């Protein structure tokens, strides 16, 4: 109990006396997870939309595959990316292992299925009347698709938020492919794991609290955007 | 609105990509062990080396087995580890060159303060292990680390096969976590003196050293460069600068001057 109180107190003193090293760690966390999320969204949202809107052979299988990949253990993804990027692996010539880029790549694999799958669900859940009405009003197939996607934007944003939660909280994959190198690939979650290993429980807990606060701020921002989207939707 | 979002996204991506791989040539990856990283040794000696040579050493801390494997795969430029047999084997296989012994500390057996297996007073590690077997629990790193290798070689000498026994707990964790698990389980374990000294007070361990000073428990650290003939991309020149510095007078002094928070010297330089 004592450790817990101390952890929270320490969190606030750390935030108050934000030092260069901690700031670097926080920024790198945001950069890596941010890049992974943006790329996952750029690929995942259109992919989810296509799967949701179009009927094509193998569609059911792709959906099942995406849903399965949503539960990928980060350590397995880390190992996979490690073997891929290792100097002895197929992409070793790129020299990306133990760089932030490798961490971004691993996190994309983790976030992409979540974004695509939840985005697909959001689009499928749109009332079919929207599509029918737009056709009746003389919309082209493209305009119909746009109408459906607009209607589903609340759910699409939710899929991005879920992807964000996955990558920000993740430690297993980036520890393997990033190597937790001080000042270079050390992010919030790997620092927490390291400090826990070193027995600095208060510091580890404090960092956890800071991570939570950052996530809270970002989620509040996304929620505000979401609400704006809701208000604009005619129900 | 859409334009602003787009601009922000583009800006973010550009900023990330520009910075993500901002790495210079004057840097090497050193595969090393949790004991050297967690004790703070690297935090003490690397800035001195970097200042002198301009070479940044990026440390990836794993168990010795994993660290050697990293070098074998070409994912590190230099390895700084402590498991002589594994090291010599890897050198013989041609994965590493220029192995040099750098420093040592020693292993100790720690156990619950009340010493349930009555190990205190025994001088021989092998006898102590024999006595622990069955009469108390023993926590093993179980992770192919240098400490784990040392422990297994001792078990081998006792003729006891501990694996699978109910008193033998393989935890697969780093040294400090293993100590904490031993503390919770009221068990014995083999640890390096550096980790023990650095963490026993901080972790409130209700444990003591029950055996120390046996020559069997000598813990030699060595450094070796990844063979550039196996992996042409490795930064052999910079790696050798690091190796040569570690065994130079200056590097040895840096290691010897490293003290933990309580003023204990954790590693004794002994390069030849």
Interface residues (C-beta under 8 A of the other chain):
Chain A: X31 X34 X35 X38 X39 X86 X87 X88 X89 X92 X93 X95 X96 X97 X98 X99 X100 X101 X104 X179 X180 X181 X182 X184 X197 X198 X199 X200
Chain B: X9 X12 X13 X15 X16 X17 X19 X20 X21 X23 X29 X34 X38 X43 X58 X59 X60 X61 X73 X74 X75 X173 X174 X176 X177 X180 X199 X202 X203 X231 X233
